Amino acid sequence: IQFLDSRTSEFSNTSTGVGTLPVTPSILLGDIGLQVAAVLATPNAADVRVELAGTIGVAGVAANTVTITIERGGTGVSGSGVVIYTSVVDLYTGRNLISFNAADFHPPVPLTGEIRYSMYAFNSGTPEPVITITGPVVFNGVAQAGTTTS
């Protein structure tokens, strides 16, 4: 197994509040570029695996729903990449800390040697009352490649 890269994106490291979630998937909360150039033109290029994890702190009411999406290969604008993960989370009244893990098995390795992943979240329930981004908000990724044989 070949380690390729590890990156972190931190939108907020506190829980003091940093804005509100929109009702459309337009807010970029995490963005990382994993360097995978070491496998270009090697057999491991077909065996890249990416592990992604994130946490988003929000405050809302029980009627609220948050949708989290992760896109591969976008430009930092929601909808410009390939959606590889979607999660819809029903909130409870008060502060909510949403954590998730996602994976991308055998993504295509671009000639640039970097795979970009972007994390978005939006208020997918009732638009009122608003959902406050309380924080913390972090997004992490690790890329590796290869296989093992017994």
Beta strands, then each sheet from edge to edge (+ up, - down):
strand 1: 2-12
strand 2: 19-20
strand 3: 28-35
strand 4: 48-60
strand 5: 65-72
strand 6: 82-90
strand 7: 94-105
strand 8: 114-123
strand 9: 132-145
sheet 1: 1+ 9- 2+
sheet 2: 1+ 9- 4+ 7-
sheet 3: 3+ 8- 5+ 6-
end
